[in-house]
Amino acid sequence: MAKSSAKGRYICKVGFYDVYAKDNLKPAKESKNKWAIGEVISTDYIIYHSKKMIEKGLHTKDQAINKAKELLGVKYRDVYGLN
Protein backbone atom coordinates (compact mmCIF):
# COMPACT_ATOMS: atom_id res chain seq x y z
CA MET A 1 0.00 0.00 0.00
CA ALA A 2 1.14 3.50 -0.77
CA LYS A 3 1.53 6.08 1.94
CA SER A 4 -1.19 8.71 1.70
CA SER A 5 -0.04 12.23 1.03
CA ALA A 6 -1.38 15.57 2.21
CA LYS A 7 -0.74 16.87 -1.32
CA GLY A 8 -3.06 14.30 -2.90
CA ARG A 9 -2.52 11.59 -5.52
CA TYR A 10 0.58 12.00 -7.69
CA ILE A 11 -0.44 12.22 -11.36
CA CYS A 12 2.59 13.11 -13.49
CA LYS A 13 5.68 15.25 -13.93
CA VAL A 14 5.87 18.10 -16.46
CA GLY A 15 9.43 19.38 -16.66
CA PHE A 16 10.33 20.20 -13.07
CA TYR A 17 6.69 20.58 -11.96
CA ASP A 18 4.62 17.82 -10.33
CA VAL A 19 0.87 17.49 -10.85
CA TYR A 20 -1.24 16.12 -7.97
CA ALA A 21 -4.98 15.38 -7.74
CA LYS A 22 -6.84 16.15 -4.52
CA ASP A 23 -10.31 14.65 -4.06
CA ASN A 24 -13.09 16.51 -2.27
CA LEU A 25 -15.15 13.97 -0.35
CA LYS A 26 -18.76 13.92 0.75
CA PRO A 27 -18.93 12.70 4.36
CA ALA A 28 -19.41 8.95 4.76
CA LYS A 29 -22.79 7.68 5.83
CA GLU A 30 -23.15 6.19 9.28
CA SER A 31 -21.53 2.78 9.20
CA LYS A 32 -20.23 0.16 11.58
CA ASN A 33 -17.03 0.03 9.51
CA LYS A 34 -14.47 2.53 10.78
CA TRP A 35 -12.67 2.63 7.44
CA ALA A 36 -15.69 3.80 5.43
CA ILE A 37 -14.67 6.60 3.07
CA GLY A 38 -17.04 9.24 1.75
CA GLU A 39 -18.08 9.62 -1.86
CA VAL A 40 -15.90 11.76 -4.17
CA ILE A 41 -17.72 15.00 -5.07
CA SER A 42 -15.02 16.62 -7.21
CA THR A 43 -11.30 16.56 -7.92
CA ASP A 44 -8.96 19.56 -7.98
CA TYR A 45 -5.56 19.42 -9.65
CA ILE A 46 -2.60 21.19 -8.05
CA ILE A 47 0.84 22.02 -9.51
CA TYR A 48 3.88 21.85 -7.22
CA HIS A 49 7.55 22.69 -7.68
CA SER A 50 9.37 20.72 -4.99
CA LYS A 51 7.29 21.41 -1.85
CA LYS A 52 5.98 24.79 -3.01
CA MET A 53 2.45 25.03 -4.38
CA ILE A 54 2.50 26.96 -7.66
CA GLU A 55 -1.09 26.73 -8.96
CA LYS A 56 -4.31 25.22 -7.61
CA GLY A 57 -7.98 25.06 -8.52
CA LEU A 58 -7.60 23.39 -11.93
CA HIS A 59 -10.54 21.09 -12.68
CA THR A 60 -9.15 18.66 -15.28
CA LYS A 61 -5.89 16.80 -15.79
CA ASP A 62 -5.47 18.32 -19.27
CA GLN A 63 -5.90 21.84 -17.86
CA ALA A 64 -3.25 21.14 -15.22
CA ILE A 65 -0.74 19.74 -17.73
CA ASN A 66 -1.25 22.64 -20.15
CA LYS A 67 -0.85 25.18 -17.31
CA ALA A 68 2.38 23.48 -16.17
CA LYS A 69 3.74 23.62 -19.75
CA GLU A 70 2.81 27.30 -19.92
CA LEU A 71 4.58 27.96 -16.59
CA LEU A 72 7.73 26.21 -17.85
CA GLY A 73 8.29 28.78 -20.58
CA VAL A 74 9.69 28.29 -24.08
CA LYS A 75 13.30 27.68 -23.02
CA TYR A 76 12.56 24.81 -20.63
CA ARG A 77 9.96 23.27 -22.98
CA ASP A 78 12.78 22.86 -25.49
CA VAL A 79 15.12 21.42 -22.82
CA TYR A 80 12.53 18.83 -21.71
CA GLY A 81 11.24 18.19 -25.25
CA LEU A 82 7.65 19.22 -24.51
CA ASN A 83 6.84 21.14 -27.72
Steps between C-alpha positions, in 0.01 A plus 500: 500500500614850423539758771228763476615852433366834618564630147268243342554229238810541283398522133803589287809714456519785247856628480590582859136538611293224663125467448289363788126426523314577822153350546222686679294246692139495610483378861452125540162373607464351845662159492630238738820487293756750627680510166198617299602780264263764368396538139718714269318824410770662286872494429734800494840486333796677660844583354804483729867584454682303769292569814369838384147524363505693172141477370178349635133484409538333159206270425639257240826314449542652152457852641765430764751360249449790258540754784823330614636514142407868483677566833815325374556757227640451150861439606426213739240346265782459249734356767241241611371436146141603574419692179 
